[in-house]
Amino acid sequence: MEKGTLVEFQSQGDRQLAVIDRPDGKKNFIAIASDGRKHSLHPRQITYTVVGNSYKPSEIEELVKAAKEYIDPDSLEVAWELVTEEGGSVTPQSLAELLFSATSAVPCYAAHCLLADDKVFFKQKGDRYEPRPASQVADLQHQITAEAQRRHEWEAFLERAQQALAGEPIEWQESDRSRLDALERYAASGADAPGNAAATEILGALHRPTTGQGAFQLLVDLGLWSLHENLFLKQRQVPNRFSEKVLDMANRLLDNPPPDNSYDDRLDLTHLKVCTIDDESTQEIDDGLSIEFLEDGRQKIWIHIADPTRWIQPGDPIDLEARRRSTTIYLPTGMVPMFPTELATGSMSLVQGNVCCALSFGVVLTDEGAIDTYTICPSLIRPTYRLTYEDVDELLQLDVEAEPELRAIANWAKKRLTWRQSQGSISIQMPESQIKVRDDEIIISVLESSQARQTVAEMMILAGEVTGRYGQEHELPLPYRGQPQPELPSEEELMILPAGPVRECAIRRCMPRSEMGSTPLRHAGLGLNYYTQVTSPIRRYNDLITHFQLKAHLRGDELPFASEVLQELVQAVTTTAYEGTLVERQTNRYWGLEFLKRQEDQVWQGLMLRWLREHENLGLVLLEELGLELPIRLNHPVELGDRLDLKVTYADPRQDIIQFAALSEPAA
């Protein structure tokens, strides 16, 4: 290679030009760049030799500047079309002649640059470049466009994030959703989160710690999460929004109600006085109670259950979404509904004053409280009163003459409880807390076991027994619920324990988990030979399955779910519903610990319920004022039933840690 030859080579990924000066050993050459730096080049490193006369290093910049005047990437597509039509291939020289009608050094080098940088139209083979097939070019162009779009969206996302961090109002775009979702997954599950590379890339670009806690704090700083964001929902991937498809269908149902496939069979019960009884905050009203005074002097109890199957069919989008969710999740901060809220709290609910579709259970009991006769039918009702438990307790206490129906229902509820106890039912009375969070204020109240709550509970159990009996008599596959017979402590063992929560806790420990099956099961806890939950079809999918099966059988139609299909469906739904129950428990515990953390100066009285690990002095203690059961490590001898004065010394709700100090010796 002659001295003065201008060559191109790659250095650290960049194209560079240098002039050959002299040989360097047997094969290499010393080449001098425009800045005077010397490079030892092997012939294999040389990517192009500029045609023309001898060059000096000082002339390199002028040549490069002149070549740039020729370089127009759009012209390469024109050349590709021409070469494709004619067939064959090109060299930098032939491309220069085709595009610029010149083959001197500058246009030839410009043509070389176009071909070397091209990733779409031509493919190098030896010292020539062949045109790519049209289909391949289209694919490559699409990839480049998509990559440019991704890069634009990435840069725009980072800009919006910086603005949000600076406190400026911004509007997140749909293209941001996947990145924000990745951050949320990483914040909730850390290293276990799928696809966390996207999250760590964002954290790195915004100069944040690339950890789960870093992602959590970033979401808080962006204003997307609160400091008390519910990570349990995120970890279990509980859906927090309905798809457009589901919402569109819900709106269509509200605007244009579908035909009622039970219309001809609905029994008109609008003449009955119907009371719905719930907590004041309840939005999904799915049950109501009536009493009918019969001509023969007997009384018929009516239990009316909301009829969501009036609005949906098995397998439609709303049904499949409810199946996926399996249950409404009730949290201190609100609820995650099984159905779209507009349907669940509107058309599907038993709304006071409205004529509502229901599935009604009419039951005549024996004097002892057993089922004598019963009927199940689709119905029309008009709820008369919406009452709270406190309202009903007050009315029962006052024994209001104008409300004999409530008194009659309450009396039958007492007989039912007595009858179930005679059948071996097991009642466990433990304090139950209710936690509500409104505007960051935490309110914890203990739910009292009142006559109103017991009445409603007994009526719901009665409806479940009626359904189980109907299913057994007609051999219907239903989501039957049962509970094995527990091995309870002996009477002598129980009597040793203090009466009240300590004794109830000992019984509770022995109760086995309930079971589900498609054939009747004995429920030992309820004292029933058959039972299925049927009273909450708006918020429990297993109850909805029961409604689908019952109504189809009442109409004489084919059942929606055969036994094997129902068994598999119930198993899947029950598993998902249990996940929802865990979220409820974990969330309530979080807010319970947060409440205690904020009451750092408060002294609480605890009741020692049982030992968790006695050799480690770890016991389960009930804070009676709050109805909260917490594990506490004790530093002095304690007996079951002892009362302790406790004060919080440390609490970290996010890490599920709370520590107490006992301020005095236990008092029995």
Secondary structure, DSSP 8 states (H G I E B T S, - for coil): --TT-EEEEEETTEEEEEEEEEEETTTEEEEEETTS-EEEE-GGGEEEE--SS---GGGHHHHHHHHHTT--HHHHHHHHHHHHHH-S-B-HHHHHHHHHS--SHHHHHHHHHHHHH-SSSEEEETTEEEE--HHHHHHHHHHHHHHHHHHHHHHHHHHHHHHHHTT------GGGHHHHHHHHHHHHHGGGSTTHHHHHHHHHHTT--SSHHHHHHHHHHTTSS-TT--HHHHHTT---S--HHHHHHHHHHHHS----TTGGG-EE-TTS--EEEE-TT-----EEEEEEE-TTS-EEEEEEEE-GGGT--TTSHHHHHHHHH-B-EEETTEEE-SS-HHIIIIITS--TTS-EEEEEEEEEE-TTS-EEEEEEEEEEE---EEEEHHHHHHHHHHT-TT-HHHHHHHHHHHHHHHHHHHTT-------EEEEEEETTEEEEEEE---HHHHHHHHHHHHHHHHHHHHHHHTT----EEEB-------HHHHHHS-TTHHHHHHHHHH----EEESS---BTTTTBSS-B--S-TTTBHHHHHHHHHHHHHHHT---SS-HHHHHHHHHHHHHHHHHHHHHHHHHHHHHHHHHHHH-TT-EEEEEEEEEEEGGGTEEEEEETTTTEEEEEE-SS---TT-EEEEEEEEEEGGGTEEEEEE-S--B-
